[in-house]
Amino acid sequence: MHEPHWYKSSHSQGGNSNCVECRPSDGQVSIRDTQHRHLGHLTVPATEWRAFLQALVNNDLH
């Protein structure tokens, strides 16, 4: 079985060590800290991940 690929944000380039990776799979998204991969990951519904990203774009986090 093929394991989905982890993706790092394009904003994480240039030596910025404060970044996360995500991995979409079957209606879910897993998120992990790039520097601490060994600590595991969080998994959330893909719809919630998209809503979170849209809130970031809209600067709408309270």
PyRosetta script that sets phi, psi and omega in degrees:
from pyrosetta import init, pose_from_sequence

init()
pose = pose_from_sequence("MHEPHWYKSSHSQGGNSNCVECRPSDGQVSIRDTQHRHLGHLTVPATEWRAFLQALVNNDLH")
pose.set_psi(1, 137.6)
pose.set_omega(1, -176.6)
pose.set_phi(2, -84.2)
pose.set_psi(2, 124.6)
pose.set_omega(2, 177.4)
pose.set_phi(3, -81.4)
pose.set_psi(3, 130.1)
pose.set_omega(3, 178.0)
pose.set_phi(4, -60.8)
pose.set_psi(4, 151.5)
pose.set_omega(4, -177.6)
pose.set_phi(5, -81.7)
pose.set_psi(5, 141.6)
pose.set_omega(5, 173.4)
pose.set_phi(6, -83.5)
pose.set_psi(6, 138.2)
pose.set_omega(6, -179.9)
pose.set_phi(7, -118.2)
pose.set_psi(7, 138.9)
pose.set_omega(7, 175.4)
pose.set_phi(8, -106.4)
pose.set_psi(8, 142.4)
pose.set_omega(8, 179.8)
pose.set_phi(9, -58.4)
pose.set_psi(9, 143.6)
pose.set_omega(9, 175.8)
pose.set_phi(10, -65.9)
pose.set_psi(10, -19.3)
pose.set_omega(10, 177.2)
pose.set_phi(11, -77.8)
pose.set_psi(11, -4.9)
pose.set_omega(11, -178.0)
pose.set_phi(12, -90.7)
pose.set_psi(12, 4.0)
pose.set_omega(12, -179.4)
pose.set_phi(13, -77.0)
pose.set_psi(13, 162.7)
pose.set_omega(13, 174.4)
pose.set_phi(14, 86.9)
pose.set_psi(14, 25.6)
pose.set_omega(14, 174.3)
pose.set_phi(15, 85.7)
pose.set_psi(15, 4.1)
pose.set_omega(15, 177.9)
pose.set_phi(16, -71.9)
pose.set_psi(16, 117.6)
pose.set_omega(16, -176.3)
pose.set_phi(17, -91.1)
pose.set_psi(17, -2.3)
pose.set_omega(17, 179.6)
pose.set_phi(18, -94.8)
pose.set_psi(18, 79.4)
pose.set_omega(18, -178.0)
pose.set_phi(19, -145.1)
pose.set_psi(19, 164.2)
pose.set_omega(19, 177.3)
pose.set_phi(20, -124.1)
pose.set_psi(20, 164.1)
pose.set_omega(20, 173.8)
pose.set_phi(21, -119.6)
pose.set_psi(21, 151.2)
pose.set_omega(21, 176.7)
pose.set_phi(22, -130.2)
pose.set_psi(22, 156.8)
pose.set_omega(22, -178.9)
pose.set_phi(23, -142.5)
pose.set_psi(23, 106.9)
pose.set_omega(23, 177.7)
pose.set_phi(24, -77.3)
pose.set_psi(24, 143.7)
pose.set_omega(24, 179.1)
pose.set_phi(25, -166.0)
pose.set_psi(25, 120.5)
pose.set_omega(25, 172.3)
pose.set_phi(26, 48.4)
pose.set_psi(26, 53.1)
pose.set_omega(26, 176.4)
pose.set_phi(27, 77.2)
pose.set_psi(27, 10.5)
pose.set_omega(27, 179.1)
pose.set_phi(28, -130.5)
pose.set_psi(28, 163.7)
pose.set_omega(28, 173.6)
pose.set_phi(29, -133.3)
pose.set_psi(29, 129.0)
pose.set_omega(29, 174.8)
pose.set_phi(30, -98.8)
pose.set_psi(30, 140.8)
pose.set_omega(30, -177.6)
pose.set_phi(31, -129.1)
pose.set_psi(31, 135.9)
pose.set_omega(31, 177.8)
pose.set_phi(32, -142.7)
pose.set_psi(32, 158.3)
pose.set_omega(32, 176.5)
pose.set_phi(33, -78.5)
pose.set_psi(33, 125.5)
pose.set_omega(33, -177.3)
pose.set_phi(34, -60.1)
pose.set_psi(34, -37.3)
pose.set_omega(34, -177.3)
pose.set_phi(35, -80.9)
pose.set_psi(35, -17.9)
pose.set_omega(35, -175.8)
pose.set_phi(36, -129.5)
pose.set_psi(36, 48.8)
pose.set_omega(36, -178.1)
pose.set_phi(37, -56.4)
pose.set_psi(37, -32.0)
pose.set_omega(37, -177.5)
pose.set_phi(38, -66.2)
pose.set_psi(38, -14.0)
pose.set_omega(38, -179.5)
pose.set_phi(39, -85.5)
pose.set_psi(39, -1.8)
pose.set_omega(39, 176.7)
pose.set_phi(40, 99.5)
pose.set_psi(40, -162.4)
pose.set_omega(40, -176.4)
pose.set_phi(41, -148.7)
pose.set_psi(41, 164.7)
pose.set_omega(41, 172.9)
pose.set_phi(42, -103.8)
pose.set_psi(42, 145.4)
pose.set_omega(42, 175.8)
pose.set_phi(43, -124.9)
pose.set_psi(43, 129.4)
pose.set_omega(43, -179.3)
pose.set_phi(44, -131.3)
pose.set_psi(44, 158.4)
pose.set_omega(44, 174.7)
pose.set_phi(45, -60.7)
pose.set_psi(45, 142.5)
pose.set_omega(45, -178.6)
pose.set_phi(46, -58.2)
pose.set_psi(46, -35.2)
pose.set_omega(46, 179.0)
pose.set_phi(47, -63.4)
pose.set_psi(47, -38.1)
pose.set_omega(47, 178.7)
pose.set_phi(48, -69.7)
pose.set_psi(48, -39.0)
pose.set_omega(48, 177.8)
pose.set_phi(49, -62.3)
pose.set_psi(49, -44.4)
pose.set_omega(49, 178.5)
pose.set_phi(50, -63.2)
pose.set_psi(50, -40.2)
pose.set_omega(50, 178.0)
pose.set_phi(51, -63.9)
pose.set_psi(51, -40.1)
pose.set_omega(51, 177.6)
pose.set_phi(52, -62.8)
pose.set_psi(52, -46.7)
pose.set_omega(52, 179.3)
pose.set_phi(53, -62.8)
pose.set_psi(53, -39.9)
pose.set_omega(53, 178.5)
pose.set_phi(54, -65.3)
pose.set_psi(54, -38.1)
pose.set_omega(54, 176.6)
pose.set_phi(55, -63.2)
pose.set_psi(55, -36.8)
pose.set_omega(55, 176.1)
pose.set_phi(56, -63.7)
pose.set_psi(56, -46.3)
pose.set_omega(56, 179.6)
pose.set_phi(57, -60.1)
pose.set_psi(57, -41.2)
pose.set_omega(57, -177.5)
pose.set_phi(58, -82.6)
pose.set_psi(58, -0.5)
pose.set_omega(58, -175.8)
pose.set_phi(59, 52.6)
pose.set_psi(59, 46.2)
pose.set_omega(59, -173.1)
pose.set_phi(60, -117.1)
pose.set_psi(60, 33.0)
pose.set_omega(60, 176.5)
pose.set_phi(61, -96.5)
pose.set_psi(61, 131.2)
pose.set_omega(61, -177.5)
pose.set_phi(62, -115.4)
pose.dump_pdb("model.pdb")
